[in-house]
Structures are given as structure tokens and as C-alpha cells.
Amino acid sequence: MSENTKTAGDGISRRTVTKAMAWSVPAIAVAAPIPAFAASGKPPTVLPGKVFKWPGGSCVNTPSGLDNNKAYLFTFRVTNTSNKPIYIYSVTITTTSGITFNTVGMTPGLGTPLAPNQSTDVSVWANSSDSGNLTFQATATISWGHNYPGPDPDNHAPIVKTWQVNGTPTTTSQGYSQCQNPGYVGL
């Protein structure tokens, strides 16, 4: 007797029951969390550069709020490795030595887009609690995203870079003019 053959009193064939069972198993959708960078690419890369002591009181056209007697210039190279433009929202500089820095300006300014697969030199001006040629371990925390002024819908984690600063020479002692912003200068 074939599996599809019905006999009196059998009702439904075994094959029909098997097919029905196969189709009655509920489909389970598996949803795995997708990292924010999956939609927008990797976070930007940041290379810290030299830190300069800004010469006391001798420069014009400095960012508003800069204390020319205790001011420093931090240099970075930022590369956008994502597939969308990025914006830097803020840069915070901290140290483990007790020296404090308060960011007061940045070039290019906040709100300047960085195109995909492009690099730019970023200069950050900061007031300090000290005014000398300093040695310290610095940590830069850089918040960023894909729209300005934010918050970014992808909610990217900030980039945190720590490096050793072995002195903060003036720009003139490094061959630049008195108040020149040299841009990124590698360590």
C-alpha cells in the first residue's frame, strides 16, 4: 500500500501529516545586534602629534578665551575611514600629572565635515594650569559622529588616545614663525 493511499478509517495519509508538521514549525527570526560602525564604517583614526607652548601674550588672532600666558597647541592627524562624512564634536585633554587643560578652540573648527577616506590636520588650543615646558602623559578624548551638531544617530563611542608628551617647545624653537600654527607635526 502506498503512503498516499487512503483506506476506510485511515483519514489522512502519513505523508500529508509529515508535510503539515514540517510547515507548522514556527519560523524563528534571529536578530543579532549590529555594531554602529557596521552601517557607517570604522571609526576615524587619530594620530597625536607634538604639543607646543604658545608664546606668552605675543600672538594676535588666537581663539577667543585663550590665555596667552598659559596656552598650548596640540596637533593631531585625523583620517575618516568610514563611508560617510564625519564631524568632531569635542576634544578633551587630560593628564595623569595634575596639569589641567581646558580646550578653547580648534582648527578646522567644529562643524567642519571630513569626507570619507580623507585626512586632515587638527590643531587644538587649550589653556593650562601651568606655563612651562612640560612633560606629561596626555589623553585626548574625541567625540565624533556623522551629523553636526549631533548627537549622532549611530551613537559612536568617543576615540581615546593616550601618549607621552616629552616637552612642549615653542613653535619658534622648532623652526616655525612666532605664532604660526604648524598643523600636525609627528612625534
Contacts in CASP RR format, 6 or more apart in sequence:
PFRMAT RR
TARGET T0000
AUTHOR 0000-0000-0000
METHOD contacts of the structure
MODEL  1
MSENTKTAGDGISRRTVTKAMAWSVPAIAVAAPIPAFAASGKPPTVLPGK
VFKWPGGSCVNTPSGLDNNKAYLFTFRVTNTSNKPIYIYSVTITTTSGIT
FNTVGMTPGLGTPLAPNQSTDVSVWANSSDSGNLTFQATATISWGHNYPG
PDPDNHAPIVKTWQVNGTPTTTSQGYSQCQNPGYVGL
1 7 0 8 1.000
3 13 0 8 1.000
3 14 0 8 1.000
3 15 0 8 1.000
4 13 0 8 1.000
4 15 0 8 1.000
4 16 0 8 1.000
5 13 0 8 1.000
6 12 0 8 1.000
6 13 0 8 1.000
36 154 0 8 1.000
36 155 0 8 1.000
36 156 0 8 1.000
37 43 0 8 1.000
37 82 0 8 1.000
37 154 0 8 1.000
37 156 0 8 1.000
39 154 0 8 1.000
40 82 0 8 1.000
40 83 0 8 1.000
40 84 0 8 1.000
40 146 0 8 1.000
40 154 0 8 1.000
40 156 0 8 1.000
41 81 0 8 1.000
41 82 0 8 1.000
41 83 0 8 1.000
41 84 0 8 1.000
42 81 0 8 1.000
42 82 0 8 1.000
43 81 0 8 1.000
43 82 0 8 1.000
43 144 0 8 1.000
43 156 0 8 1.000
43 157 0 8 1.000
43 159 0 8 1.000
44 78 0 8 1.000
44 79 0 8 1.000
44 80 0 8 1.000
44 81 0 8 1.000
44 82 0 8 1.000
44 86 0 8 1.000
44 114 0 8 1.000
44 144 0 8 1.000
44 159 0 8 1.000
45 78 0 8 1.000
45 79 0 8 1.000
45 81 0 8 1.000
46 76 0 8 1.000
46 77 0 8 1.000
46 78 0 8 1.000
46 79 0 8 1.000
46 140 0 8 1.000
46 142 0 8 1.000
46 159 0 8 1.000
46 161 0 8 1.000
47 76 0 8 1.000
47 77 0 8 1.000
47 184 0 8 1.000
47 186 0 8 1.000
48 74 0 8 1.000
48 75 0 8 1.000
48 76 0 8 1.000
48 138 0 8 1.000
48 140 0 8 1.000
48 161 0 8 1.000
48 163 0 8 1.000
48 187 0 8 1.000
49 74 0 8 1.000
49 75 0 8 1.000
49 76 0 8 1.000
49 77 0 8 1.000
49 163 0 8 1.000
49 184 0 8 1.000
49 185 0 8 1.000
49 186 0 8 1.000
49 187 0 8 1.000
50 75 0 8 1.000
50 169 0 8 1.000
50 174 0 8 1.000
50 185 0 8 1.000
50 186 0 8 1.000
50 187 0 8 1.000
51 72 0 8 1.000
51 73 0 8 1.000
51 74 0 8 1.000
51 75 0 8 1.000
51 138 0 8 1.000
51 165 0 8 1.000
51 167 0 8 1.000
51 168 0 8 1.000
52 72 0 8 1.000
52 73 0 8 1.000
52 75 0 8 1.000
52 168 0 8 1.000
52 169 0 8 1.000
52 170 0 8 1.000
52 171 0 8 1.000
52 174 0 8 1.000
52 182 0 8 1.000
53 71 0 8 1.000
53 72 0 8 1.000
53 131 0 8 1.000
53 132 0 8 1.000
53 133 0 8 1.000
53 134 0 8 1.000
53 168 0 8 1.000
53 169 0 8 1.000
53 170 0 8 1.000
54 62 0 8 1.000
54 66 0 8 1.000
54 68 0 8 1.000
54 71 0 8 1.000
54 72 0 8 1.000
54 73 0 8 1.000
54 125 0 8 1.000
54 170 0 8 1.000
54 171 0 8 1.000
54 179 0 8 1.000
55 68 0 8 1.000
55 170 0 8 1.000
55 171 0 8 1.000
55 172 0 8 1.000
55 178 0 8 1.000
55 179 0 8 1.000
56 68 0 8 1.000
56 69 0 8 1.000
56 71 0 8 1.000
56 131 0 8 1.000
57 68 0 8 1.000
57 69 0 8 1.000
58 68 0 8 1.000
58 178 0 8 1.000
58 179 0 8 1.000
59 68 0 8 1.000
59 178 0 8 1.000
59 179 0 8 1.000
60 179 0 8 1.000
61 179 0 8 1.000
62 68 0 8 1.000
62 71 0 8 1.000
62 125 0 8 1.000
62 179 0 8 1.000
63 104 0 8 1.000
63 105 0 8 1.000
63 106 0 8 1.000
63 125 0 8 1.000
64 104 0 8 1.000
65 104 0 8 1.000
65 127 0 8 1.000
66 104 0 8 1.000
66 105 0 8 1.000
66 125 0 8 1.000
66 127 0 8 1.000
67 127 0 8 1.000
69 131 0 8 1.000
70 127 0 8 1.000
70 128 0 8 1.000
70 129 0 8 1.000
70 130 0 8 1.000
70 131 0 8 1.000
71 125 0 8 1.000
71 126 0 8 1.000
71 127 0 8 1.000
71 128 0 8 1.000
72 101 0 8 1.000
72 125 0 8 1.000
72 126 0 8 1.000
72 127 0 8 1.000
72 128 0 8 1.000
72 168 0 8 1.000
73 123 0 8 1.000
73 124 0 8 1.000
73 125 0 8 1.000
73 171 0 8 1.000
73 181 0 8 1.000
74 91 0 8 1.000
74 93 0 8 1.000
74 123 0 8 1.000
74 124 0 8 1.000
74 125 0 8 1.000
74 126 0 8 1.000
74 138 0 8 1.000
74 140 0 8 1.000
75 121 0 8 1.000
75 122 0 8 1.000
75 123 0 8 1.000
75 124 0 8 1.000
75 182 0 8 1.000
75 183 0 8 1.000
75 184 0 8 1.000
75 185 0 8 1.000
75 186 0 8 1.000
76 121 0 8 1.000
76 122 0 8 1.000
76 123 0 8 1.000
76 124 0 8 1.000
76 140 0 8 1.000
76 184 0 8 1.000
77 119 0 8 1.000
77 120 0 8 1.000
77 121 0 8 1.000
77 122 0 8 1.000
77 184 0 8 1.000
77 186 0 8 1.000
78 88 0 8 1.000
78 114 0 8 1.000
78 119 0 8 1.000
78 120 0 8 1.000
78 122 0 8 1.000
78 142 0 8 1.000
79 117 0 8 1.000
79 118 0 8 1.000
79 119 0 8 1.000
80 86 0 8 1.000
80 114 0 8 1.000
80 115 0 8 1.000
80 116 0 8 1.000
80 117 0 8 1.000
80 118 0 8 1.000
80 119 0 8 1.000
81 117 0 8 1.000
82 116 0 8 1.000
82 146 0 8 1.000
83 116 0 8 1.000
84 116 0 8 1.000
84 146 0 8 1.000
85 113 0 8 1.000
85 114 0 8 1.000
85 115 0 8 1.000
85 116 0 8 1.000
85 146 0 8 1.000
86 113 0 8 1.000
86 114 0 8 1.000
86 144 0 8 1.000
86 145 0 8 1.000
86 146 0 8 1.000
87 110 0 8 1.000
87 111 0 8 1.000
87 112 0 8 1.000
87 113 0 8 1.000
87 114 0 8 1.000
87 144 0 8 1.000
87 145 0 8 1.000
87 146 0 8 1.000
87 147 0 8 1.000
87 148 0 8 1.000
87 149 0 8 1.000
87 150 0 8 1.000
88 106 0 8 1.000
88 110 0 8 1.000
88 111 0 8 1.000
88 112 0 8 1.000
88 114 0 8 1.000
88 122 0 8 1.000
88 142 0 8 1.000
88 143 0 8 1.000
88 144 0 8 1.000
89 110 0 8 1.000
89 143 0 8 1.000
89 144 0 8 1.000
89 145 0 8 1.000
89 148 0 8 1.000
89 149 0 8 1.000
89 150 0 8 1.000
90 103 0 8 1.000
90 110 0 8 1.000
90 142 0 8 1.000
90 143 0 8 1.000
91 103 0 8 1.000
91 106 0 8 1.000
91 122 0 8 1.000
91 124 0 8 1.000
91 140 0 8 1.000
91 141 0 8 1.000
91 142 0 8 1.000
92 103 0 8 1.000
92 140 0 8 1.000
92 141 0 8 1.000
93 101 0 8 1.000
93 103 0 8 1.000
93 124 0 8 1.000
93 126 0 8 1.000
93 138 0 8 1.000
93 139 0 8 1.000
93 140 0 8 1.000
94 100 0 8 1.000
94 101 0 8 1.000
94 138 0 8 1.000
94 139 0 8 1.000
94 141 0 8 1.000
95 101 0 8 1.000
95 136 0 8 1.000
95 137 0 8 1.000
95 138 0 8 1.000
95 139 0 8 1.000
96 136 0 8 1.000
96 137 0 8 1.000
96 139 0 8 1.000
97 136 0 8 1.000
97 137 0 8 1.000
98 129 0 8 1.000
98 136 0 8 1.000
99 128 0 8 1.000
99 129 0 8 1.000
99 130 0 8 1.000
99 134 0 8 1.000
99 136 0 8 1.000
100 128 0 8 1.000
100 129 0 8 1.000
101 126 0 8 1.000
101 127 0 8 1.000
101 128 0 8 1.000
101 129 0 8 1.000
102 126 0 8 1.000
102 127 0 8 1.000
102 128 0 8 1.000
103 124 0 8 1.000
103 125 0 8 1.000
103 126 0 8 1.000
104 125 0 8 1.000
104 126 0 8 1.000
104 127 0 8 1.000
105 124 0 8 1.000
105 125 0 8 1.000
105 126 0 8 1.000
106 122 0 8 1.000
106 123 0 8 1.000
106 124 0 8 1.000
106 125 0 8 1.000
107 122 0 8 1.000
107 123 0 8 1.000
107 181 0 8 1.000
107 183 0 8 1.000
108 120 0 8 1.000
108 122 0 8 1.000
110 148 0 8 1.000
110 149 0 8 1.000
111 148 0 8 1.000
111 149 0 8 1.000
113 148 0 8 1.000
114 120 0 8 1.000
121 183 0 8 1.000
121 184 0 8 1.000
122 184 0 8 1.000
123 181 0 8 1.000
123 183 0 8 1.000
123 184 0 8 1.000
124 140 0 8 1.000
128 134 0 8 1.000
132 168 0 8 1.000
133 167 0 8 1.000
133 168 0 8 1.000
133 169 0 8 1.000
134 165 0 8 1.000
134 167 0 8 1.000
134 168 0 8 1.000
135 165 0 8 1.000
135 166 0 8 1.000
135 167 0 8 1.000
136 165 0 8 1.000
137 162 0 8 1.000
137 163 0 8 1.000
137 164 0 8 1.000
137 165 0 8 1.000
138 162 0 8 1.000
138 163 0 8 1.000
138 164 0 8 1.000
138 165 0 8 1.000
139 160 0 8 1.000
139 161 0 8 1.000
139 162 0 8 1.000
140 159 0 8 1.000
140 160 0 8 1.000
140 161 0 8 1.000
140 162 0 8 1.000
141 158 0 8 1.000
141 159 0 8 1.000
141 160 0 8 1.000
142 158 0 8 1.000
142 159 0 8 1.000
142 160 0 8 1.000
142 161 0 8 1.000
143 158 0 8 1.000
144 152 0 8 1.000
144 156 0 8 1.000
144 158 0 8 1.000
144 159 0 8 1.000
145 152 0 8 1.000
145 154 0 8 1.000
145 156 0 8 1.000
146 152 0 8 1.000
146 153 0 8 1.000
146 154 0 8 1.000
147 153 0 8 1.000
163 187 0 8 1.000
171 177 0 8 1.000
171 178 0 8 1.000
171 179 0 8 1.000
171 180 0 8 1.000
171 181 0 8 1.000
171 182 0 8 1.000
172 178 0 8 1.000
174 182 0 8 1.000
174 185 0 8 1.000
176 182 0 8 1.000
END
